[in-house]
């Protein structure tokens, strides 16, 4: 009925995502896919470059509660989008950084999700050492695409952060 209404009666379809909206959403091969003007099948794996993703999550005292849970949920969502040929790490930081998930295959999903879930908040906020650790780890990977994502609510000394970000960008 939806197909007939859209195609012959001038109806319109607005598709909005939910908890799986960052990925394919499980719609491949369904009636909704046939109605949408987008492809829902993943590109062939050999055409996709390998990705290394470093998620840098603030776990300082100010992040306790809902903020930290949102950051952990974002990390779980990002981990779920990566293919098993991709790599991911999670660095938690307060006054100092810690590898919550060491750089590894994103195919180790259960272990990665478990380790993200164990992260708890406390301490101060020092962003530079966490970004620097991510840079070191990303530099050691052979991935074609290397990304670092920082999630924080805090204020931190800014000394060196801009220069480090520029260096990371210059190094790809």
C-alpha positions in Angstrom: 0.0 0.0 0.0 2.8 2.4 0.8 4.5 1.6 -2.5 1.3 2.3 -4.4 0.6 5.5 -2.5 4.1 6.9 -3.2 4.4 5.8 -6.8 0.9 6.5 -8.1 -0.9 8.7 -5.7 1.8 11.4 -5.3 2.6 10.5 -1.7 5.9 11.1 -0.1 8.2 9.1 2.1 10.4 10.5 4.9 12.7 7.9 6.4 14.4 8.7 9.7 16.7 6.4 11.6 16.7 5.2 15.1 19.3 3.4 17.2 20.8 1.9 14.0 20.8 5.0 11.8 24.5 5.3 11.6 24.8 2.1 9.7 22.9 0.3 7.0 20.0 -0.1 9.5 19.1 -3.6 8.5 16.9 -2.5 5.6 18.8 -4.2 2.8 16.5 -6.4 0.8 13.3 -5.0 2.3 10.4 -3.1 0.7 11.7 0.1 2.3 14.9 -0.3 0.4 13.0 -0.6 -2.9 11.2 2.7 -2.2 14.4 4.7 -1.2 16.5 6.5 -3.7 19.7 5.3 -1.9 21.7 2.1 -2.0 21.6 0.1 1.2 24.1 -2.6 0.2 27.7 -2.1 1.5 30.4 -1.5 -1.1 32.6 -4.5 -1.8 35.2 -4.8 0.9 38.1 -4.8 -1.5 37.1 -1.3 -2.7 37.1 0.1 0.8 40.3 1.4 2.4 41.1 0.1 5.9 40.3 2.5 8.7 42.0 3.0 12.0 39.8 4.9 14.5 40.9 6.3 17.8 38.1 7.3 20.1 39.3 9.6 22.8 36.7 9.8 25.6 36.7 12.2 28.6 36.1 10.2 31.7 36.8 12.9 34.2 34.6 13.6 37.2 32.4 16.1 35.3 31.5 13.3 32.9 30.0 11.0 35.5 26.5 9.9 34.8 24.5 10.8 31.7 27.4 12.5 29.8 29.7 9.5 30.2 27.0 7.1 29.2 26.3 9.1 26.1 30.0 9.1 25.2 30.2 5.3 25.7 27.1 4.9 23.6 28.7 6.9 20.8 31.8 4.8 21.1 29.7 1.6 20.9 27.8 2.9 17.8 31.1 3.8 16.1 32.6 0.4 16.9 29.5 -1.2 15.4 30.0 0.6 12.1 33.5 -0.6 11.4 34.3 -3.7 9.4 36.4 -6.5 10.7 39.2 -5.3 8.5 39.2 -2.0 10.3 41.0 -1.1 13.6 39.7 0.7 16.6 41.0 1.8 20.0 39.4 3.7 22.9 41.4 6.0 25.0 39.8 7.1 28.3 41.3 10.2 29.9 41.0 12.3 33.0 44.3 13.7 34.4 46.1 11.0 32.3 45.2 8.8 29.4 44.6 5.1 29.5 44.0 2.6 26.7 40.6 1.2 27.5 40.6 -0.7 24.2 44.1 -1.2 22.6 44.3 -0.7 18.8 42.8 -3.9 17.4 40.5 -5.4 14.8 37.0 -4.0 15.0 35.9 -7.7 14.5 36.5 -8.2 18.3 33.2 -6.5 18.9 32.1 -8.3 22.1 35.4 -7.6 23.9 35.5 -4.0 22.6 31.9 -3.3 23.7 32.5 -4.9 27.1 35.6 -2.8 27.7 33.8 0.4 26.7 31.0 -0.4 29.1 33.4 -0.7 32.1 34.7 2.8 31.8 34.0 5.0 34.8 34.5 8.7 35.5 36.8 10.4 38.0 39.6 12.9 38.2 40.5 16.1 36.3 40.8 16.8 32.6 44.0 16.8 30.6 43.3 16.6 26.9 46.7 17.0 25.3 48.3 13.7 26.6 45.2 11.7 25.4 45.4 13.2 21.9 49.1 12.6 21.8 48.7 9.0 22.7 46.1 8.6 20.0 48.5 10.2 17.5 51.2 7.8 18.5 48.9 4.8 18.1 47.4 6.0 14.8 50.9 6.7 13.4 51.9 3.1 14.1 49.0 1.7 12.0 49.2 0.9 8.3 45.6 2.0 7.7 44.9 4.2 4.7 42.4 6.3 6.7 43.2 7.3 10.2 40.8 9.2 12.4 40.8 10.5 15.9 37.5 11.6 17.6 37.6 13.5 20.9 34.5 13.6 23.1 34.8 15.9 26.1 32.8 18.4 28.1 35.7 19.7 30.1 38.1 22.6 30.0 41.7 21.7 29.9 45.0 23.6 29.3 45.2 24.2 25.6 49.0 24.3 25.3 50.1 22.4 22.3 46.7 21.0 21.2 46.4 23.2 18.1 50.0 22.4 17.0 49.4 18.7 17.6 46.2 18.7 15.6 47.9 20.4 12.8 50.7 17.9 12.9 48.2 15.0 12.9 46.4 16.5 9.9 49.7 17.0 8.0 50.5 13.3 8.7 47.1 12.2 7.4 
